[in-house]
């Protein structure tokens, strides 16, 4: 009976797509009832009674320090020793390690490991996309404090990349950057999305879905551009969904917090926008919406263009609201065509297909057959 250890510093919390995808992956892998999956995280106990907790069972907790200020590399240095003690003694057959905390597990584990990379920080790129001078100044101050620990992390990260059995990138874009920045040939396995189940959900009639929607409240998600688009289209209703949004209205924009059922807000959406300004590794929202038949328009940033069926759904001048307005009106005018294309493209990302490819790679690379059989 093979044993798989899955590690992420914030594995128990819905911080973002990486954590959600890792959880769904473990569910896929447990199609083999003989496979023992051991999730390892650091702060699960903090989310036992919150709606943001991912429902893992039998999580192994290791002592993880959380700093009151964002100093990710100092935090890594503080936590690496505790993680190393656990993974050094682990008897698991294979390790899956996720995102920026991965090196602390991979470098201590005496066995084959798979390193999942999701964004720039996994590739030793640490920068800010904030436009506010004050925020940029604060980032510069943190950068100076964190610099010696950043240099240490870079060495640890390079060691982990070389030591892993193979590296998994969440998009072709991320894989390309891994080659450019780290000289690593990463395998592209898209994040876990249950496209098949989403595609079976019947949404309300189009006339009852009047909102143009975005998900995310951070500046890098393009909130400012979204608001400019809404002001330029006063005859349309807009919906902004974010973790910390209180329910309120601002002109023709409705603000809502996350729902326990993520489809809740999609049921109100006619169109989804991803006006991100940073180099997103992937766009789970785009694929989820597409699987439901909701066309999605994205910025030409990072891996987002991979998530839509054609260049007609990609905005190159992504800070220009006029280009978004023009693209929105064009898509709404040919809605059924774009809805059908979105569904077809989403099928390429179904989690079952991605899990099968991963299991095959693990078997071929490490000799560990996670699903059993010949």
DRENDO-1510 file (C-alpha; in Angstrom, 1 decimal, always signed):
<recs>
REC; n; res; u; v; w
REC; 1; UNK; +0.0; +0.0; +0.0 .
REC; 2; UNK; +1.7; +3.2; -1.1 .
REC; 3; UNK; +1.8; +6.3; +1.2 .
REC; 4; UNK; +1.7; +9.8; -0.2 .
REC; 5; UNK; +2.6; +12.8; +1.9 .
REC; 6; UNK; +1.1; +16.1; +0.6 .
REC; 7; UNK; +2.6; +19.3; +2.1 .
REC; 8; UNK; +1.6; +22.9; +2.0 .
REC; 9; UNK; +2.2; +25.7; +4.5 .
REC; 10; UNK; -1.4; +26.8; +4.4 .
REC; 11; UNK; -2.9; +23.6; +3.1 .
REC; 12; UNK; -6.0; +23.7; +5.2 .
REC; 13; UNK; -7.2; +27.2; +4.2 .
REC; 14; UNK; -8.9; +28.4; +1.0 .
REC; 15; UNK; -6.2; +31.1; +0.5 .
REC; 16; UNK; -6.4; +30.7; -3.2 .
REC; 17; UNK; -6.5; +28.3; -6.1 .
REC; 18; UNK; -3.3; +26.4; -5.2 .
REC; 19; UNK; -4.8; +25.2; -1.9 .
REC; 20; UNK; -8.1; +24.3; -3.4 .
REC; 21; UNK; -6.5; +22.4; -6.3 .
REC; 22; UNK; -4.2; +20.4; -4.0 .
REC; 23; UNK; -7.2; +19.3; -2.0 .
REC; 24; UNK; -9.1; +18.2; -5.1 .
REC; 25; UNK; -6.0; +16.4; -6.3 .
REC; 26; UNK; -5.9; +14.3; -3.1 .
REC; 27; UNK; -9.5; +13.4; -3.6 .
REC; 28; UNK; -8.8; +12.3; -7.2 .
REC; 29; UNK; -5.8; +10.2; -6.1 .
REC; 30; UNK; -7.9; +8.5; -3.4 .
REC; 31; UNK; -9.8; +6.7; -6.2 .
REC; 32; UNK; -7.4; +3.9; -5.1 .
REC; 33; UNK; -8.7; +2.9; -1.7 .
REC; 34; UNK; -5.3; +1.3; -0.9 .
REC; 35; UNK; -3.5; +4.7; -1.2 .
REC; 36; UNK; -2.8; +6.3; +2.1 .
REC; 37; UNK; -2.7; +10.1; +1.8 .
REC; 38; UNK; -1.2; +12.1; +4.7 .
REC; 39; UNK; -1.8; +15.9; +4.4 .
REC; 40; UNK; +0.7; +17.9; +6.3 .
REC; 41; UNK; +0.2; +21.6; +7.1 .
REC; 42; UNK; +1.1; +24.1; +9.8 .
REC; 43; UNK; -2.0; +26.1; +10.8 .
REC; 44; UNK; -5.0; +23.9; +10.4 .
REC; 45; UNK; -6.2; +24.3; +14.0 .
REC; 46; UNK; -6.8; +28.0; +13.3 .
REC; 47; UNK; -9.5; +27.2; +10.7 .
REC; 48; UNK; -11.3; +24.4; +12.5 .
REC; 49; UNK; -14.5; +26.5; +12.9 .
REC; 50; UNK; -14.2; +28.8; +9.9 .
REC; 51; UNK; -16.0; +28.6; +6.5 .
REC; 52; UNK; -12.6; +28.9; +4.8 .
REC; 53; UNK; -11.2; +25.6; +6.1 .
REC; 54; UNK; -10.6; +22.9; +3.6 .
REC; 55; UNK; -12.1; +19.7; +4.9 .
REC; 56; UNK; -9.1; +17.4; +5.1 .
REC; 57; UNK; -9.2; +14.5; +7.5 .
REC; 58; UNK; -6.4; +13.4; +9.8 .
REC; 59; UNK; -4.1; +16.4; +9.0 .
REC; 60; UNK; -0.7; +16.2; +10.5 .
REC; 61; UNK; +0.2; +19.6; +12.0 .
REC; 62; UNK; +3.7; +20.9; +12.4 .
REC; 63; UNK; +4.6; +24.1; +14.3 .
REC; 64; UNK; +4.5; +26.9; +11.8 .
REC; 65; UNK; +5.2; +30.5; +12.9 .
REC; 66; UNK; +3.1; +33.3; +11.4 .
REC; 67; UNK; +4.7; +36.7; +11.4 .
REC; 68; UNK; +2.5; +39.8; +12.0 .
REC; 69; UNK; +4.1; +41.4; +9.0 .
REC; 70; UNK; +4.6; +40.1; +5.5 .
REC; 71; UNK; +8.2; +38.8; +5.5 .
REC; 72; UNK; +7.9; +35.6; +3.6 .
REC; 73; UNK; +11.5; +34.6; +3.6 .
REC; 74; UNK; +12.1; +35.2; +7.2 .
REC; 75; UNK; +9.0; +33.2; +7.9 .
REC; 76; UNK; +10.4; +30.4; +5.8 .
REC; 77; UNK; +13.7; +30.4; +7.7 .
REC; 78; UNK; +11.9; +30.3; +11.0 .
REC; 79; UNK; +9.7; +27.3; +9.9 .
REC; 80; UNK; +12.2; +25.3; +7.8 .
REC; 81; UNK; +13.7; +23.5; +10.8 .
REC; 82; UNK; +10.4; +22.2; +12.2 .
REC; 83; UNK; +9.3; +21.0; +8.8 .
REC; 84; UNK; +12.6; +19.3; +8.2 .
REC; 85; UNK; +12.4; +17.3; +11.4 .
REC; 86; UNK; +9.1; +15.9; +10.3 .
REC; 87; UNK; +10.0; +15.1; +6.7 .
REC; 88; UNK; +13.4; +13.7; +7.6 .
REC; 89; UNK; +11.7; +11.0; +9.6 .
REC; 90; UNK; +8.9; +10.4; +7.2 .
REC; 91; UNK; +8.5; +6.8; +5.8 .
REC; 92; UNK; +6.3; +7.8; +2.9 .
REC; 93; UNK; +6.8; +6.5; -0.6 .
REC; 94; UNK; +6.5; +9.9; -2.3 .
REC; 95; UNK; +6.1; +13.5; -1.4 .
REC; 96; UNK; +4.0; +16.2; -3.1 .
REC; 97; UNK; +5.1; +19.7; -2.0 .
REC; 98; UNK; +3.2; +22.9; -2.9 .
REC; 99; UNK; +4.3; +26.4; -3.7 .
REC; 100; UNK; +6.8; +28.6; -1.7 .
REC; 101; UNK; +7.1; +26.3; +1.3 .
REC; 102; UNK; +8.0; +23.3; -0.8 .
REC; 103; UNK; +11.8; +23.4; -0.4 .
REC; 104; UNK; +11.6; +23.0; +3.3 .
REC; 105; UNK; +10.0; +19.6; +2.8 .
REC; 106; UNK; +11.8; +18.4; -0.4 .
REC; 107; UNK; +15.3; +19.2; +0.9 .
REC; 108; UNK; +14.7; +17.1; +4.0 .
REC; 109; UNK; +12.7; +14.2; +2.6 .
REC; 110; UNK; +14.6; +11.0; +1.9 .
REC; 111; UNK; +12.6; +9.8; -1.1 .
REC; 112; UNK; +11.2; +10.9; -4.4 .
REC; 113; UNK; +9.3; +14.2; -4.4 .
REC; 114; UNK; +7.2; +16.3; -6.8 .
REC; 115; UNK; +7.5; +20.1; -6.6 .
REC; 116; UNK; +4.3; +22.0; -7.7 .
REC; 117; UNK; +5.0; +25.6; -8.8 .
REC; 118; UNK; +2.3; +28.1; -9.2 .
REC; 119; UNK; +3.6; +31.6; -9.5 .
REC; 120; UNK; +6.6; +33.9; -9.6 .
REC; 121; UNK; +7.8; +33.4; -6.0 .
REC; 122; UNK; +8.3; +29.7; -6.7 .
REC; 123; UNK; +10.8; +30.9; -9.4 .
REC; 124; UNK; +12.7; +33.2; -7.1 .
REC; 125; UNK; +10.9; +36.4; -8.4 .
REC; 126; UNK; +9.7; +38.7; -5.6 .
REC; 127; UNK; +8.3; +42.0; -6.6 .
REC; 128; UNK; +5.2; +44.2; -6.1 .
REC; 129; UNK; +2.6; +45.2; -8.6 .
REC; 130; UNK; +1.0; +47.8; -6.3 .
REC; 131; UNK; +0.7; +51.2; -7.9 .
REC; 132; UNK; +0.4; +53.2; -4.7 .
REC; 133; UNK; +3.7; +55.0; -3.7 .
REC; 134; UNK; +3.0; +54.2; -0.1 .
REC; 135; UNK; +2.5; +50.5; -0.7 .
REC; 136; UNK; +5.6; +50.4; -2.9 .
REC; 137; UNK; +7.6; +52.1; -0.1 .
REC; 138; UNK; +6.4; +49.6; +2.4 .
REC; 139; UNK; +7.3; +46.7; +0.1 .
REC; 140; UNK; +10.8; +48.2; -0.3 .
REC; 141; UNK; +11.2; +48.3; +3.4 .
REC; 142; UNK; +10.1; +44.7; +3.8 .
REC; 143; UNK; +12.4; +43.7; +1.0 .
REC; 144; UNK; +15.5; +45.2; +2.7 .
REC; 145; UNK; +14.6; +43.4; +6.0 .
REC; 146; UNK; +13.9; +40.2; +4.2 .
REC; 147; UNK; +16.9; +40.3; +1.8 .
REC; 148; UNK; +19.4; +38.0; +3.6 .
REC; 149; UNK; +16.6; +35.4; +4.2 .
REC; 150; UNK; +15.6; +35.8; +0.5 .
REC; 151; UNK; +19.1; +34.9; -0.6 .
REC; 152; UNK; +19.0; +31.9; +1.6 .
REC; 153; UNK; +15.6; +30.9; +0.2 .
REC; 154; UNK; +16.9; +31.2; -3.4 .
REC; 155; UNK; +19.6; +28.7; -2.7 .
REC; 156; UNK; +17.2; +26.3; -0.9 .
REC; 157; UNK; +14.7; +26.7; -3.8 .
REC; 158; UNK; +17.3; +25.9; -6.4 .
REC; 159; UNK; +18.4; +22.8; -4.4 .
REC; 160; UNK; +14.8; +21.6; -4.2 .
REC; 161; UNK; +14.2; +22.1; -7.9 .
REC; 162; UNK; +17.3; +20.0; -8.7 .
REC; 163; UNK; +16.4; +17.4; -6.1 .
REC; 164; UNK; +12.8; +16.8; -7.0 .
REC; 165; UNK; +11.9; +13.8; -9.1 .
REC; 166; UNK; +10.1; +16.3; -11.4 .
REC; 167; UNK; +8.6; +19.7; -11.2 .
REC; 168; UNK; +5.0; +20.4; -12.1 .
REC; 169; UNK; +3.9; +23.8; -13.5 .
REC; 170; UNK; +0.3; +24.9; -13.5 .
REC; 171; UNK; +0.4; +26.3; -17.0 .
REC; 172; UNK; +2.6; +26.5; -20.1 .
REC; 173; UNK; +3.4; +30.0; -19.1 .
REC; 174; UNK; +4.8; +28.9; -15.7 .
REC; 175; UNK; +6.7; +26.1; -17.4 .
REC; 176; UNK; +8.3; +28.5; -19.8 .
REC; 177; UNK; +9.3; +30.9; -17.0 .
REC; 178; UNK; +10.8; +27.9; -15.1 .
REC; 179; UNK; +13.0; +27.2; -18.0 .
REC; 180; UNK; +14.0; +30.8; -18.5 .
REC; 181; UNK; +14.7; +31.6; -14.8 .
REC; 182; UNK; +15.7; +28.3; -13.3 .
REC; 183; UNK; +16.7; +26.2; -16.3 .
REC; 184; UNK; +14.2; +23.6; -15.2 .
REC; 185; UNK; +12.1; +21.5; -17.6 .
REC; 186; UNK; +8.7; +21.4; -15.8 .
REC; 187; UNK; +5.8; +19.2; -16.7 .
REC; 188; UNK; +2.5; +21.1; -17.3 .
REC; 189; UNK; -0.4; +19.7; -15.3 .
REC; 190; UNK; -3.2; +22.1; -14.9 .
REC; 191; UNK; -4.8; +22.7; -11.5 .
REC; 192; UNK; -7.6; +20.4; -10.4 .
REC; 193; UNK; -11.1; +21.6; -11.6 .
REC; 194; UNK; -14.1; +19.3; -11.7 .
REC; 195; UNK; -15.1; +20.5; -15.1 .
REC; 196; UNK; -17.3; +17.5; -15.7 .
REC; 197; UNK; -19.5; +18.2; -12.6 .
REC; 198; UNK; -19.6; +21.9; -13.4 .
REC; 199; UNK; -20.7; +21.3; -17.0 .
REC; 200; UNK; -23.8; +19.4; -15.7 .
REC; 201; UNK; -25.0; +22.3; -13.6 .
REC; 202; UNK; -28.0; +24.2; -15.2 .
REC; 203; UNK; -27.8; +27.9; -14.7 .
REC; 204; UNK; -30.8; +30.2; -14.7 .
REC; 205; UNK; -32.0; +31.6; -18.1 .
REC; 206; UNK; -29.7; +34.2; -19.6 .
REC; 207; UNK; -32.3; +37.0; -19.0 .
REC; 208; UNK; -32.0; +36.3; -15.3 .
REC; 209; UNK; -28.2; +36.5; -15.3 .
REC; 210; UNK; -27.6; +40.2; -15.9 .
REC; 211; UNK; -24.3; +40.7; -14.1 .
REC; 212; UNK; -20.8; +41.1; -15.5 .
REC; 213; UNK; -18.7; +39.6; -12.7 .
REC; 214; UNK; -15.1; +39.5; -11.4 .
REC; 215; UNK; -13.6; +37.6; -8.5 .
REC; 216; UNK; -10.9; +39.1; -6.2 .
REC; 217; UNK; -10.4; +42.2; -4.2 .
REC; 218; UNK; -6.6; +42.7; -4.4 .
REC; 219; UNK; -5.3; +45.5; -6.5 .
REC; 220; UNK; -3.4; +43.1; -8.7 .
REC; 221; UNK; -6.7; +41.4; -9.6 .
REC; 222; UNK; -7.6; +44.5; -11.5 .
REC; 223; UNK; -10.3; +45.9; -9.3 .
REC; 224; UNK; -9.6; +49.5; -10.4 .
REC; 225; UNK; -10.0; +48.6; -14.0 .
REC; 226; UNK; -13.2; +46.7; -13.3 .
REC; 227; UNK; -14.7; +49.8; -11.6 .
REC; 228; UNK; -13.7; +52.0; -14.6 .
REC; 229; UNK; -15.4; +49.5; -16.9 .
REC; 230; UNK; -18.5; +49.6; -14.8 .
REC; 231; UNK; -18.6; +53.4; -14.9 .
REC; 232; UNK; -18.2; +53.3; -18.7 .
REC; 233; UNK; -21.2; +51.0; -19.0 .
REC; 234; UNK; -23.9; +52.5; -16.7 .
REC; 235; UNK; -26.6; +50.5; -18.4 .
REC; 236; UNK; -25.2; +47.2; -17.2 .
REC; 237; UNK; -25.0; +45.5; -13.8 .
REC; 238; UNK; -21.7; +44.4; -12.4 .
REC; 239; UNK; -20.8; +42.0; -9.6 .
REC; 240; UNK; -17.5; +42.1; -7.6 .
REC; 241; UNK; -16.9; +39.0; -5.4 .
REC; 242; UNK; -14.1; +39.0; -2.8 .
REC; 243; UNK; -13.2; +37.2; +0.4 .
REC; 244; UNK; -13.6; +40.3; +2.7 .
REC; 245; UNK; -16.3; +42.2; +0.8 .
REC; 246; UNK; -19.3; +43.3; +2.9 .
REC; 247; UNK; -22.5; +43.1; +1.0 .
REC; 248; UNK; -23.2; +46.6; -0.5 .
REC; 249; UNK; -23.9; +48.5; -3.7 .
REC; 250; UNK; -21.9; +51.2; -5.3 .
REC; 251; UNK; -23.7; +52.6; -8.3 .
REC; 252; UNK; -24.2; +49.8; -10.8 .
REC; 253; UNK; -21.7; +47.5; -8.9 .
REC; 254; UNK; -22.8; +45.0; -6.3 .
REC; 255; UNK; -20.2; +43.7; -3.9 .
REC; 256; UNK; -20.5; +40.3; -2.3 .
REC; 257; UNK; -18.4; +38.0; -0.1 .
REC; 258; UNK; -17.4; +34.5; -0.9 .
REC; 259; UNK; -20.2; +31.9; -0.8 .
REC; 260; UNK; -19.9; +28.3; +0.6 .
REC; 261; UNK; -21.0; +27.1; -2.8 .
REC; 262; UNK; -18.8; +28.9; -5.4 .
REC; 263; UNK; -21.5; +28.4; -8.1 .
REC; 264; UNK; -23.8; +30.8; -6.1 .
REC; 265; UNK; -22.4; +33.9; -7.7 .
REC; 266; UNK; -21.9; +32.3; -11.1 .
REC; 267; UNK; -25.7; +31.9; -11.2 .
REC; 268; UNK; -26.0; +35.6; -11.5 .
REC; 269; UNK; -23.3; +36.1; -14.1 .
REC; 270; UNK; -23.7; +36.6; -17.9 .
REC; 271; UNK; -20.0; +37.3; -18.4 .
REC; 272; UNK; -16.9; +37.0; -16.3 .
REC; 273; UNK; -13.8; +39.3; -16.4 .
REC; 274; UNK; -10.3; +38.7; -15.2 .
REC; 275; UNK; -8.6; +42.1; -15.6 .
REC; 276; UNK; -5.5; +41.1; -13.6 .
REC; 277; UNK; -2.4; +43.3; -13.8 .
REC; 278; UNK; +0.1; +40.7; -12.4 .
REC; 279; UNK; +1.5; +37.6; -14.1 .
REC; 280; UNK; -1.0; +35.1; -12.9 .
REC; 281; UNK; +0.2; +31.5; -13.3 .
REC; 282; UNK; -3.3; +30.3; -14.1 .
REC; 283; UNK; -6.9; +31.3; -13.9 .
REC; 284; UNK; -9.2; +28.8; -12.1 .
REC; 285; UNK; -12.1; +31.3; -12.2 .
REC; 286; UNK; -11.9; +31.5; -15.9 .
REC; 287; UNK; -12.1; +27.7; -16.4 .
REC; 288; UNK; -14.9; +27.3; -13.8 .
REC; 289; UNK; -17.0; +30.0; -15.5 .
REC; 290; UNK; -16.3; +28.5; -18.9 .
REC; 291; UNK; -17.3; +25.0; -17.8 .
REC; 292; UNK; -20.7; +26.6; -16.8 .
REC; 293; UNK; -21.0; +28.1; -20.3 .
REC; 294; UNK; -20.2; +31.7; -19.1 .
REC; 295; UNK; -17.8; +33.4; -21.5 .
REC; 296; UNK; -14.7; +34.9; -19.8 .
REC; 297; UNK; -12.5; +37.8; -21.0 .
REC; 298; UNK; -9.0; +37.9; -19.5 .
REC; 299; UNK; -5.9; +40.2; -19.4 .
REC; 300; UNK; -2.9; +39.2; -21.5 .
REC; 301; UNK; -1.0; +38.3; -18.3 .
REC; 302; UNK; +0.8; +35.1; -17.4 .
REC; 303; UNK; -1.1; +31.9; -18.0 .
REC; 304; UNK; -4.6; +33.6; -18.3 .
REC; 305; UNK; -4.7; +33.4; -22.1 .
REC; 306; UNK; -4.4; +29.6; -21.9 .
REC; 307; UNK; -7.7; +29.4; -20.1 .
REC; 308; UNK; -9.9; +31.0; -22.9 .
REC; 309; UNK; -10.7; +29.5; -26.3 .
REC; 310; UNK; -9.3; +32.3; -28.5 .
REC; 311; UNK; -7.5; +35.6; -28.7 .
REC; 312; UNK; -10.9; +37.3; -29.0 .
REC; 313; UNK; -11.2; +36.8; -25.3 .
REC; 314; UNK; -7.8; +38.3; -24.4 .
REC; 315; UNK; -7.3; +42.0; -23.8 .
REC; 316; UNK; -3.7; +43.1; -24.5 .
REC; 317; UNK; -4.1; +46.7; -23.3 .
REC; 318; UNK; -5.5; +45.4; -20.1 .
REC; 319; UNK; -5.3; +48.8; -18.2 .
REC; 320; UNK; -7.5; +50.5; -20.8 .
REC; 321; UNK; -11.2; +50.3; -19.9 .
REC; 322; UNK; -12.2; +51.3; -23.4 .
REC; 323; UNK; -10.7; +48.1; -24.8 .
REC; 324; UNK; -12.5; +46.0; -22.3 .
REC; 325; UNK; -15.8; +47.7; -23.1 .
REC; 326; UNK; -15.3; +47.1; -26.8 .
REC; 327; UNK; -14.5; +43.4; -26.2 .
REC; 328; UNK; -17.5; +43.0; -23.8 .
REC; 329; UNK; -20.0; +44.4; -26.3 .
REC; 330; UNK; -18.6; +42.2; -29.0 .
REC; 331; UNK; -18.9; +39.0; -26.9 .
REC; 332; UNK; -22.4; +39.9; -25.7 .
REC; 333; UNK; -23.4; +40.4; -29.3 .
REC; 334; UNK; -22.3; +36.9; -30.2 .
REC; 335; UNK; -23.1; +35.3; -26.9 .
REC; 336; UNK; -24.1; +31.7; -27.9 .
REC; 337; UNK; -21.1; +31.3; -30.0 .
REC; 338; UNK; -18.7; +32.3; -27.2 .
REC; 339; UNK; -20.6; +30.3; -24.6 .
REC; 340; UNK; -20.3; +27.2; -26.7 .
REC; 341; UNK; -16.6; +27.8; -27.3 .
REC; 342; UNK; -16.0; +28.3; -23.6 .
REC; 343; UNK; -17.6; +25.0; -22.7 .
REC; 344; UNK; -15.5; +23.2; -25.3 .
REC; 345; UNK; -12.3; +24.7; -24.2 .
REC; 346; UNK; -12.9; +24.1; -20.5 .
REC; 347; UNK; -13.2; +20.3; -21.1 .
REC; 348; UNK; -9.4; +20.3; -21.8 .
REC; 349; UNK; -8.8; +21.1; -18.1 .
REC; 350; UNK; -10.9; +18.5; -16.4 .
REC; 351; UNK; -9.3; +17.3; -13.2 .
REC; 352; UNK; -9.6; +13.6; -14.0 .
REC; 353; UNK; -7.5; +14.0; -17.1 .
REC; 354; UNK; -4.8; +16.0; -15.2 .
REC; 355; UNK; -4.7; +13.5; -12.3 .
REC; 356; UNK; -4.3; +10.6; -14.7 .
REC; 357; UNK; -1.3; +12.3; -16.3 .
REC; 358; UNK; +0.2; +13.0; -13.0 .
REC; 359; UNK; -0.1; +9.4; -11.8 .
REC; 360; UNK; +1.5; +8.2; -15.0 .
REC; 361; UNK; +4.4; +10.6; -14.5 .
REC; 362; UNK; +4.9; +9.5; -10.9 .
REC; 363; UNK; +4.9; +5.9; -11.9 .
REC; 364; UNK; +7.3; +6.4; -14.8 .
REC; 365; UNK; +9.7; +8.7; -12.8 .
REC; 366; UNK; +9.7; +7.2; -9.3 .
REC; 367; UNK; +8.4; +3.7; -9.8 .
REC; 368; UNK; +5.6; +4.4; -7.3 .
REC; 369; UNK; +2.2; +3.4; -8.7 .
REC; 370; UNK; -0.4; +5.5; -6.8 .
REC; 371; UNK; -3.4; +3.9; -8.3 .
REC; 372; UNK; -2.2; +0.3; -8.1 .
REC; 373; UNK; -2.6; -2.3; -10.8 .
REC; 374; UNK; -0.1; -3.2; -13.5 .
</recs>
